Amino acid sequence: MRRRSGDEGGRRWLPWAVGILSVGLLLTGGTVFARRSGFLDAIPGQGAPELKNELAGAESPYLRSAAGQPVHWQRWGPDAFRLATKLNRPVWLDVGAIWCHWCHVMDRESYEDPDIASLLNAHFVPVKVDRDRRPDIDSRYQVAFQALNRRGGGWPLTMMLLPDGVPFAGFTYLPPTSRQGRPGIEQLAPRVAQVYREQRDRVEEMSRQVAQAVDRGRRAAASGGALTADLPRSIADDVGSAVDSEYGGFGSGDGPKFPNAPAVRLALAEGFLHGDEALQDRALETLDAYARSGMYDQVRGGFFRYSVNRALTRPHFEKMDYVQAGLLRAYLDAYRLTGDDRYARVARGILAYVNRTLSDRAEGGFYAHQDADVSMDDDGSYYTWTPAELRSAVTPEAYRALRLYYGIDSRGEMPDDGSRNVPRVMMSPARVADSLGITPSSAERLISRGTRQMKGARDGRRAPLVETTEFTDRNAYLITAYLEASQTLGDSAARSLALRSLDRLLERAVDVDGTVVHVAAEEGGRAAPGLMRDYAYLAEALTDAYQVTGERRYLAAADRVMNRAVTRFWDSADGGFWDRPEEPEAVGLLADRGKVYGDSPLPGDNAVAAEALDELYLLTTNDRWRELAEGTLSAFAGEARGRGTFVASFALAAELFVDHTAQTVVIGASDDPRTGRLATAAWTTYRPGRLVTVYDPSAVSLDSLPEAVAGAIRAVGGEKGPRAYVCVGRTCAPPTDSPDRVRTLVRRYGLPPGDGETGAGAQ
């Protein structure tokens, strides 16, 4: 498949970056050497100690896939950089992922070539990194790439480093030989080695400038400020302005375009809370556009990682677990807000895909992703259709309907095979009916039956690889989304899978003291250390599980995990959480810790942590959690304004903190169906960040209840039968035994008159 040069990372790049290095420094001012020009004999280095490929037995399947390459790959760590210092060689850093198409292209074209391998082995210490297992490494060198090149990066990321790990040159995909204006490894590697030896002072100066630029960006990203009520609103206005009114999604450039679930959720929330129907409508229109587009798998459900183009017609076909989690939450929000079943249908489609393909339904746990292709030469054949393939898969009647509905034509979207089509909704069932001269209900039946036949035919094709690694942060993200789905859709299977997966995480990724690892169920040991994102996402999943089940062990685990996070990551001087633990032997750019609060592409560590801390406060009445939440949000409030879609999760967390959310406490016997009806009414009603807990009066004391609820019970006195208390901040509405009244209170209590009144709500 012809793709962009380098798989785009979807990150929003920091505005402080200043271009430092021109590629001309490496490609001009000296001889350009070809692969068989005698370069290896011309430059010293042949007598250096023999290295070998060290990737055999690596925990990462991406690293293991390179274990047979002739390049002498080293694993990231102090040993590799000590070796570079001893040999006085630069480090050739390759960062990629198993789902990255161009990483595999570069492997095949260059790293499997013995001549290129000899070139790298003789004059570099090659180091290969899996960006999924080490996002902390990847994020730092992506920022350094931007500082060097004045543009965003992607994968594969190819960086040249001094032996201390600081970069002095950076590229993404490199072909073996120069072509189309892109330098080739055969020409570039010798020149880099020569510049490193002969112009060391210039190389070191470049590396110093890169380090300073990265440090300036790190400091700017943690610019504190006051938490004011207008902050989230101003960010939401920027989000609304970024909506592409023609095609949907955010941004109006040529592409690529990534689905941005946090931005949609923020626009829905701010539109609801402040009565801004225009903002709310833009968010809903974006979800509608996503659901109709080629980014949504119309046959099996689930979303692809991004669209190559603005019109959302040609996706990059990999399916990531975190994309499913974020969009599942967004469509559930839309369904609760509007009561429109089309949003529930998309949510159920995501669940169906993840259940079938990205989950261990027996033991629990969610897998990382499904690849885009079955091979490097594939043209999306698993997901795309020619008219002839569609005709052979479905009945003649369904064929006529589906060609119109999904836009299956002789001219498709795929660049390498123009006959292949990406199914997307091009015509409503009513218009299909008009075109075919049949009733709308007949058209809907043909579309439904034909899509099932397409599923059967596609199941006979060779499917792309599923990467079964279970990452703690991404598993927790999906667990949170699944728990939301279980309560919103009444899906007991989603509830069961979410809780099995959470228990699996607690068993395999969390130590007794609350220390968390990044990769759960790692074969051969736990190689990837836990990052702040793992702690934050897991704490949020645990507080949600406590609300759904009432089991205090989940709340206790959330308390333990977050206490450990404070010990390992909290910045007591300026507030906020560092992204990684302090590591005495950290090398390169890892030596300086950073703070992540923006969405890149997952919701930022500090945004998720702030929301989890606020939930812990509301569920435990422990003021310490509230103080930490405020300190976290305040640490970034000065820099967040004006950052738009990049800080959507942060803005939503700030909104919930400043204006408080609705907390529903149901007091009633657990076996009384009236108790369940009151809780269901709260769960299925839209209110951003709403909390729901159920307490059996026979097993709870007033002191264990939220302060506002305990005060309300003392004031009202004992009540017979189940009662619901809806509270905002320190005030509660009078208790009620009416599910309809609960819905009204959850939706409106504590809001100014006129706010939060739009939409019908899920029933």
N, C-alpha and C positions, 0 to 999 in steps of 0.2 A: 504494500500500500504506500502510495506517495504521501508523505506527511511533512509537517513543518520540520525544519532542521532543529531537532532537540525537542523532547517532550516538555511542554510548558508546565511550570510548577503551579501557576495560579496564584502566586503570592503577590501582594501589593508591595512595591518597593519603596524604601524610605526616601524622602525627598532631599535628604542632606547629601546624597552621594555626589562626589565630584570625580569626573574622569581623570585618571592619572596616567594610564599606560596606552600608548599607541602600538598597535600590532607592528607598525613599521619598525619599531625599535628592534624587534626580533627578526624581521624578515629583510631588513635593508642594512646597508653599511657594512656588509661582509659577504662572503661567499655563500650562495645557496646550494646546499649539497643534495644530491640525489641518493637513492637507497643503495645503489651499487657503485658509488663514486670513489670507494676506498676510504670513506670517512672514518670507518671504525679503525682503520690502520693509521689515519692521519692524526688523530687526537688521542692523547694518553688516556688510559683507563682500562686497557685490556688486561692488565695484570692484577686487577682488583680481586678480592676474595669472591669465590663463586657463591651466588645466591641461589635460592630455589623457591618455587611457588609454594606458599605456606597456607593455601586456602582449603586443602583437603581436610575434611572433618569440621569445617566451619558450621556454626549453627544456622547461618543464613543460606537459604537455597540459592539466592542470587550469587553469593560468594562461591558456593560449591559449584555453581555452573561454570565458573572460571578456573576451577582447580586444575583442569587439563590444558590450559593455555600455556604456551611457551614463555609468556611474560612471567617474571619472578615476583608475582604479587605478594606483598606483605599485608598483614592485618594492621588496622589502625592501632596505635598504642606507643608507649614510650620506647619499646624495643626498636620499632621501625625508625624512629627519629634519632635514636642513639646511633643506629647503623648509618643513617645519612650523615651524621656529624663525623663519625669515624672515617667514612669513605670520602667526606667532603663533596657530596653530590646533592643536587636538588632532589626534591621529592616530586614524583609524578602522581598526583592524586586523581583518582577516578571515582566519582560518586554517582551511583545509579540505583536502579530497582529492577526487580524481576518482571514487572509489568511494563517497563519502559521499552518501547519499540526501538528507538534509536540507540539505546544502550546495547541492544542485541546486534543491531546493524554494525556498530562500531567494534563490538567484540569479533564479529565474523570477518569484517573487512580488514581490521588492523591487528587486534590483539591475538588473533589466531594465526597471523602471518609470521613465520619464523624470522624473516629479515627485520620487520619492524620490532618484533620482540627482542632481537639481538641488540638493536639500537637502544631501546629503552633499558634493557638489562645492563648494558655497558656503561651508561652515563647517568642513570637515575636510580633512585630507590622507589619502585612502583608500589603504591598503596591503593587498595580498593575498598570502598565503603558502601554498605547497603543503607540507603537513606531512610528506609522504613524502620530499621533497627536503631539507627543513629540519627534521628532528626536534629539533634543538637549540633552534630558536626555539619550536616547538610545546610542548616539554616545560616550558620556563620559564614560558610564559604560561598553561599549564594549571595549574601550581602557583600562580601569582599569582591565577588565577581562584578556586582553592580558598580562598586567603587572604581574598579579597573576599567569598565567598559561602558559606563553610562547607560545601561539598559538592563532589563531583567534577565535572569538566567533560565535555568531549566535543567533537564537531564538528557543525556549524560552531562555531568559537570566535570570539566577537565581543568585542573589547577596545577600550577607549578609553584612549589613552596621552597623556601629556604630550609635548611635542616632544623630550624627552630619552629617550623610549621607556619610561618607567616608567608602569605602568597605574594608573588611579584608578577604573575601573569595568569590569565584565566580565559577559558574557552568553554563552549558546550560541545556539541558533536564536531569531531574532526574526521574528515575523510583520510584515507591512506596517502593520497597525493592531492596536491592543490587543484581545486576545480571550482568554477563558478564564483570566483573571488574569495573562496574559503581556503585558508591555509591547510596543507596536508601534513600529516605527522612526519612523513619522510623529509620534508623541508623544514618543518618547525622544530622538531626535536633536536637536530644537530645545532641549529642556530641558538636555541635556548641554552644548550650545554656550553656553547662557545661564549655567549654573553655572560653566563654565570661565572665562567672562569676568568674571562678577559676584562669584563666590565663590572666586577663585583661591587664596586662602590655605588654604581648606578642602580644595580639590582637591589642592594640593601636600602638605598634611599627610597626606591619605589615601595619596598615592603614596609618601611617605616610610615610612609604616607598612607598606605592601605590600613595599617593598624590604627593610625590616628583617625582616619575617616570612620572606621568601624566603631571606635571608641566614642567619637562624637555622636554617631547615630544611636549608640546604646544609651548615652546620657540624655539625648533629646527625647528618646522614647519614654523615659521615666520622668517627664516634666510634671510635677505635681500642681495641684490647683484646688479651688473650692468646688465642692459638689453642690451644684445649684439645680433647681428644678428645670431650668431652660436648657441644660446641657444635653440630655437625651433627645429633647424635642428638636434642637438645632441639628443634631446628627441625623435624626429621622427625616428632616426636611431635605438634607443633602442626599439621603438615600432615595427619597421620592423623585428628586430632580435627576437622578442617575438612571431611572427606568427608561428602557428603550421602548417608546410608545408604538413603534412600528412592528418590531419583531418580538418584544418581550425580553425579559432579563435586564441586566444592568450594563450600561455602556453602549455607545453607538458606533464604536470603531469597527474595523473589518473583522475582528476576531483575534484570538479565540475568545469564547464566551463561556464562563463557568457558571453552573447553577449556584446561586448564593442564598442558601436557606436562612442564615442568620439575618441577612438584610430584609428578606421577606417577612420574617417573624417580627422584626423590629417595626416595620411599616404597619403590619397588622395591629400590633400592640399600641403604637402611638396613635394610629387612626382611631382605634376603639376608645382609648382612654381620654382622648381630647376631641372626640366628635368630628374628626377630619375624614369625611367619607371619601374625598378625592384621593388621599394617601392610601386609605384602605383599599379602594378600588384598584389603584395601580398595583398593589401587592397581589390582589386576587387575579388581576389580568396576567401578571407574571406567572403565577402558578398555572393558570389556564394555558398560557403559551408553552410552558415547560411540558405540560401533560400532552399537548397536541404534537409536540416537536419530535424530531429525530433523536433528541437526547433521551427520550423515554422509550424503553423497549416495549413497543406496542403488542408484541406477541407473548412475552413471558413476564412482563413487569420489571420494575427496577430501572434505575437511571444510570446512564453512562457518565463518565467523568467530566466531559465537557464537549462543547461543539467547536469544531474547527472554524466555523464561519458565524457571522452575526445573525444570519437568518435561522440558525438552529436546525439546519437540514442535514448536516454531515457531522456525526459525532466522532470523537475518539472513543473506541468501543470498550475500553476497560471499565469494569464496574467495581467501584471501591466501597468498602463497608461504611466508611464515614459519610460518603455521599448519600447512601440509603438512609442512614440515621438522621442526618440533618433535614433531608426533604420529607421523611416520614413525619417528623415533628411539625414541619411547616404545613403539610396537608392536613394533619390532625387539628392544628390550630384553625385552619380555614373551615374545616367541617364543623367544629364546635361553634365557631363564630357565626356561620351562615346557615347551618343545617342542610346545606346543599350536598346531596349524595355523590355528586361527581368527585368531590374531594375525598370522600370516604373510599370511592372506588380506586382512586390512585393509591391511597394509603394501603388498601388491601392488596393491590398489585405489588407494591414494594415488599410487603410482608410475605406474599406468596413466593416472590423471587428469592428473598433471603432464606426463607424456610427451606426451600428446595435445594439451593445452591451454596449459600454462604453460611451454613450453620451445621453444627453437630447436634441433631435433634435428639439423639439418645442420651448423650452425656452433658449437653450444654456447651456453649461456646460459639463464637462467631468468627468466621474466616476472613482473611484480610481483603481478598479481591479475586476477581476473575479476569484473566488476561483479555486483551483486545483481539488477538489473532491466534490461529493455530500454528502459524509459522511466520517467519520474517517476510516471506513472499506472498502471504495471504492478502486478500483485498476485502476484508470484512465479510468473507463468504458465509460465515455462520449466521450473521445477523441480517444480511441483505438478500434481495430477491430479484431475479429477472422475471419478466412476464411469463416466460415458458415454465419456470420453476413454480410460480404461483398456480398456473393452469393445471400442472400435474399434481398439485397438492390438495386442491379443493374441488368441489363440485362446480359444474359450469355456471349455475346460478350464483353461487358464492363468488366465483371468479369475477363475474361482471360487477357485483357489488363492491368487492374488495379493491379492485383496480381503481374505482372512483374514490372510495373511502380512504385508502392508504396511499393513493397517488402512485401506483405501480405502473410505470410507463416504459416505453422503449428507450427513453433517455433518462438515465438514472443520475445519481449524485456522485458515484465513486470515480475518482480521477483516472485510475488505471484500468477500469472496465466500465465504460459508460452505460452498459446495459443493466448494471446492478443498482437496485433501489433501496433506500432506507425507508421503511414504513413510517409514515407519520399521518396524522389526521388532516386530510385535505378538504373534506367535505362532510357536512353533518349528515346523520342518517336520514333526516327529512329531505335534504337535497338529493341524496342518493336515491331515495324513493321517487322523487319527482323525475329524475333522469331516467329511471328504469320503468316508470309507469306502474309502480306498486305502492302499497300502503306503507307508512312509516314503520308500523310494527313488523311488517314482513321484512323491510330493509334491516331493522335491528336484529331480527332472528338470523338473517343471512350473514350479517357481519359477525355476530357472536359465534355461529356455527362454523363459519369459514375461518375465524381466528383460531378456534380449537383445532381445526384441521391443519392450519399452519404450524401450530405447536407440535402436533404429531410428526409432521414432516421434518421440522427443524430438529426434533429430538433424534432423528436418524442421522444427522450430520455429526462430524467430529467437533466436539465442543472445545473451546479454549480452556487452558489450564486454570484450575482453582488453587490459589496459594492458601494453604491451610494454617498458616501462622496466626496465632491469637495475640493481638496486641492489647495490653491492658486498657489504655486510654480509649481506643476505638471500640473494644468490647463494651466498656462501660457506657460509651455514647449510645450504642445500639440498645443496651439494656434499658437505659432511660427512655429511649424512643419506644421500645416494646412495652414497657410498663404504661406509658401514655396510651398506646394503642389498646392495651388490654382494658383499660378503664373507659376510654372514649368509645370504642367499638364493641365492648362486651366480649372480647376475644380471650377466652380462658386459655387457649393454646398459646397465645402470645405471652400471657402472664406466666404460664408454666415454664416456657423456654427461657424467658428473661430471668426468672428466679433460679433455675438450674444453672444458667450461665453465670449468674452472680455468685452463687455458691462455689462454682468451679474456680472463679477468680479468687475468691477468698481462700480457697484451699491451695491454689497453685501459684498465686502471684503476691500474696500478702503474708509477711511474717508476723509472729505473735506481738511484736512491738509496733506494728503498723507500717513497717518498711515495705515498700511496694517495688516490684520489678516491672520493666517495660514489656517483656514478652512472657506471657503465661504459657505454661505447659511446654517449656522449651526442652527439646530432647538434648540430653547430654549436659544439662546444667543451665543456669540462668546467666546468660552472658551479657544481656543488655540491662544496665542499671535503670532504676525507675527515675523518671523525670517529673517535674512538677505537674505536667499535664496528666500523667497517670494518676497522681494523687487527687487532683481536682475533679477529674471526670469520675473516678471511682467514688469519691465522697458524695457527689451529686447522685449517682446511681443508688448508693446506699440509703440516702435520705428519702429518695423516691420509693425504694423497696419497703422502708419502714411505713410510709404512708399507705401503701397498697396492702400490706400484710398485717400491720400492727405488731410485728415481731420486734421486740426491743433489741435483739442481737444485731440487727442491721443498723439501728441508731448508734449502738455502742461501737460498732465497727467504724462507722463514719466519724465518730468522735476520736477514735484511736488513730485512724488514717490521717485526719486533719491535724491532730496534735503532732504527729510525726512530721507532717509537711511543714508545720511552723518551725519545728526544731531544725529541719534540714534546709529550708529554702527561704524563710522569712528574712527580709531586710529590716532589721530593727532601727536602722538610721533613717531611712527615707520611706519605708513602707513598701508594700508589694512583695511578690515572691520571685526569687531567682528561678530561672528555667531548669537548672540542674544543680546537683549537690556540689559542694566544694570538694575538689579533688587535688591533693598535693602534687600528683604526677601528671596533671593535665598538660597537654602539649598544644602548641599552636594557638589558634584563636579560642580554643576551649579554656585557656587559662583565665580568661575574663568571663564571668557569668553575666547573663543578660536577663531581661524581664520581658515576657511576651504577654501582650494584652490584646493585640489585633488578631483578626481571623485570617489564617494563612496556611491552608484553607479551613482547617478545623477552628472552632471558636477558641479564642486566646486563653492561655492558662489562667491568667489573672481574672479575666471576665468570668470564667466558669467557677474559679475559686471563690470570688466575691458572692456569686449567687448561692453556692453551696454553704458558705459561711452564714449568709443571711437566713437560709433555711434552717441551719443548725440552731441559730439563735431563736427562731420562732418555735422550733420544736422542743427546745430544751430550756428556754428562758435564761440561758447563760449569756450575760452581757459581754463576756470576752469575745464571743464569736461576732457579735454586732460591731464591736470596736475594731476587730481585725478586718471585717468586711469594709468598714468605712476607710480604714487605712489603706486597704488595697485599691479601692476606687479612687481615693484622693491622690494616690501616687501617680496617676496617669491623667487626671482630669484636665491639667493644663495643656497637654499635648493632644488630647483626643478631639477637641473641637475642630471641626473642619475636615476630619478624616473620612467622613461618609461611610460607604459600605465596608471599608476596612475595619471599622470599630463597631459594627452593629451589635455584636454580642456584649461588648462593654457597655454600650448605650442602654441596652435592655436591662442589664444588671444594675446600672445606675438608676434607671427609672424605678425598678422594683424596690431599690433601697430607699430612694428619696421619698417616693409617694406611698410606699408600703403596698403590699398585695393583700388579697382577701384570704383569710385563713378560716376554713370551716372545720369545726370540731363537732363530731357526732357522739353523743353519749347515749348508749343503748346496748342492750344485750346482743352479743354477737350472733346468736341464733334467731333473733327476731327479724323477720323479713322487712319490717318497717325501718329498722336500722340501715339495712342495705339499700332501701329505696332512697333514704335521705342522702347517704353517701354517693350513690349513683347520680343523683340530681346535681350534686356539687361537682363531681368528676366530669360530667358531660357538658357542663356550662363553661362558656369561654370567659376567662379573665386572666390576663397575663400573669404568670407566676403563681396562680392560686394553689394553696396547700389544702389538703384534706386528710384528716386523721379521725380514727374511730376508736373510742374507748368504751370498754365494758365497765359499767359502774361497780360491778362486783370485784373488779381487779385493779381499780385505779383510785388513787388518792388525789385530793384537790391540789396538793403541793406539786404533783407531777404534771399538772395541766399547764398550758400556756397561761401566763399571768392574767391576761384580759379575760379568758374563759373562766378561770377560777374565781375572779372577782365577780363576774356576771352570775355564776351559780350561787355564790354567797348572797348576792343581792336579791336574786329571784327566789332562792330556796329550792328545795327538792321538787322534782317534777316526776310524774308517773309516766312511764313509757318513753320511747326514744325521743330525743330532742337534738336539734342542730343549732349551734351557735356560729354565726358568721361575724368575724371580727376583722377590723383593719386597724393596725397599730395597737393602741391601748383601749379602743372602744369596741363594743360588740352590740349588734342588734338584739332585740328580745328573742329568746329561744322560740323555735317553731317546730312543729311536727308535720309540716306540709312540704312535700317535695317541690311543689310549684313555688312556694314562698322561698325555699332555698335557692332555686334557680334565679329568682328575681334579686335576692340579696347578693348572691355571688357576683351577679352581673353588674349591680348598681351600687351596692352599699359602699359609702365612703367616697363616691365620685361626685363632682359638682353636678348640679342639675343640667341635663342635656347631654352629658358625656356618657359614653358607653352604651348608647341606646340603639345603635344600628345593628342590623342583622337579626336573624330569627333564633339562632342557636340550635345545637344538636339536641335531639330528644332521645 
